[in-house]
Amino acid sequence: MKNSIIYLFFFIPCFLMDVELHCQSQPSELPYYQIPEYPDEYTATTVTARLLDGLGFRYYWATEGLREEDLSYKPSESGRTILETMNHLHGLSRVVNNAINKRPNSGSQEELSYEELRSRTLFLIKEAADIVRNAEPSEMEEYKVIFQRGDTRSEYPFWNNINGPIADALWHCGQVVSMRRASGNPFNSKVSVFSGRVRS
């Protein structure tokens, strides 16, 4: 009995320490709960990164705390549900990320759950923003939007990424906000998209 008590006193603290270390090694939260600090200067890369950060922040809060009934909500029979809109947003974020990683867009998109869609989309946006943030302005010309379908390849300059997938993603974030309001689960009123912070 005495040995068992000694063992427990030794084992429990070690077990708890191991659990704490394991938890610390896991990603603690998704990016864009708030927008990062803005840079000191305006360049092609810092402005592009800030645009992506703004998209990430809006997406984070547009999709935060959605319920099953929200995910299946759609404004009309011919419209997309919120979950289908999130799928589309994930596809747009892949196009943006692929351009900045200098990869072509090819293949179809896999089916993901709400949690997977939300996490992967946010991390795709964050990775793209971080790469651009640390790049030289002259590198913007290298971030082409490339579509590869078999032997057919088409390339577009990053300008098309701005007025295409990035602007489209901002548009669809707004749709999610409108649809969730109609579904009875409105956007958090304490979120300020102007400051990129959550008011206390």
N, C-alpha and C positions, 0 to 999 in steps of 0.2 A: 504494500500500500504506500509506504514511504517513498519507494523508488518511483511509483506511478505519479505521485504528486510532484516529485523533483522533475520527472520527465515532462509533465504538463507545464510546469513553470518555465522550462527551457524551450519546449516545442512551440507553445502558443505565441510568445513574442517573435520567434524566428518565422513562424507561419505568417503572422501579421506583417512583419517586415517584408517578406517575400511578396505578399499581396500588394503592399503599397508600392514596392519597386516595379511590379508588373503593371500596375495601374498607371504609374508615372511614365512608363515606356509606351503606353498606348496614346493615340491621338485624343486629346482631351476635348476638343470641340471643332466644329466646322469653321472654315474661314468666313469672314464678312459679317460677323455679329455687329461690328462697326467698321467704318471705312478707315483705311490706314492714313497716317499723316500725309499731307501733301508735300511734294518735293520743293526744293529751293528755287528751281528754275523751270522755265517753260521750254521744252524741246519737243520734237516729234515723238520721242519715246516716252517722256514723262507724261505728256498729254494723253497719249494712247493708253498708257498704264492706268492713268486716273479714270479714263472713260471705262475701262474694264473693271476697275475697282467699284465704280458707281453701279455698273451692271450687277456685279457680285453682291453688293449691299442690297440693291432692290430685289434681286432674286431671293436672297436669304430670307428677307422679311415677307415677300409675297408668298413664299412657300412654307413659312414657319407655322407649325401647329395645325396642319390640315387634317381634317377628319375623313373617315371613309365616305361619308355623305358629300363632303366637299369634293373629293377626288372624282367622284362619279357624276358630279353636277355638270350640266351643259345648258346654255341659254336657249337652245332650240334643237330640234331633231337633226338638223344638218350641221350643227356646230360641233366643235371638239369639247370633250370633257376637260376638267382641270388636269387630270393625269395625262391625257393625250397631249395637252398643251405643254406639260412638263417634259414629255418625251421629245416634242419638237424643240423645246429649249435646249435639251441635252444635245440633240443633233446639231443645233446652231453653235453651241459651245465647242463641240468637237471640230467644226470647220474652222473656227477662230483659233483654237489651240493647235490644230494641224498646220495652219499657215505659219504660225510663229515658231513651230518646231520643224518647219520646212519639210512636212510630210504631205503626200497626196491624200485626198479623200477618196476612199474606195470601200466597197462592201456595205452590207446592211447593218442596221443598229439592233443590238440584242434587247430583249424584253427585260426591264428592270423594275424592281419594286419602288414605291414612293421614297423610302429611305435611301435606296441605292441611287436613284435618279438625282435626288437632292444633293447627296454627298458628292457624287462623281461630277455633277455639273459645277458645283462650287469649286471643287479642286481643279477642274479643267480651266475655269476662269482665272483662278488664283495663280496657277502655274504660268499661264500665258502672260498675265500682268507682271509677274515677277521677272520673267525673261526679258520682256520689253523694257521694264523699268531699269534694268542693268545693262541694256544694250546701247550702242552708239547710234545716234540719229541716222547715220548713213546706212545702217543695217535694215532700216524699214523697207528698202527696195527689195530685200531678199525674202521678205515675208509674203510670198505669193500665195494666192488661193488656187490650189491645184485640184482638178477633178480627173480621176483616172478610171476609165471604164474599159477594161480589156486593153486593146492597143490604142484606144482613143484617149488623148490627154489634152486638157485645156487649162490654160493658166491666165490668172487675172492679178492685177496689182493689188496691194493692200487697201487702196482706195475703195475697192469693191467690198472688202470686208467691213469697212466702216459703214457705208450706206446700205450694205446687204445684211449679213448675219448679226452684226452688233446692234444696228438700229432695229432690226427685226426682233431680236431678243428683248430689247427694252420695251418694244411694243407689246410683246406677249407677256412680259411681267405685269404690265398694266392690265392686260386681259385677266390674268389670274387674280389680281387684286379685285377687279370688278366682279368676277364670278364668285369669289369666296364671300364677298359682301352679299351678293344675291342669295347665296347658299346659307346665310345666317351666321357666318364666321368672319367678321370684318378684319381687315388689316389692323395691326397694333397701332393705336392712335398716338402712342408715345414715341414712335419711330419718326425721326426727322430726316427725310431724304436730302434736305438742304445741308444740314451739318454732318450727316453721316453718323449720327449718334442716337442713342435711346434716351429720351428725357426721363428723369427720375420722378 
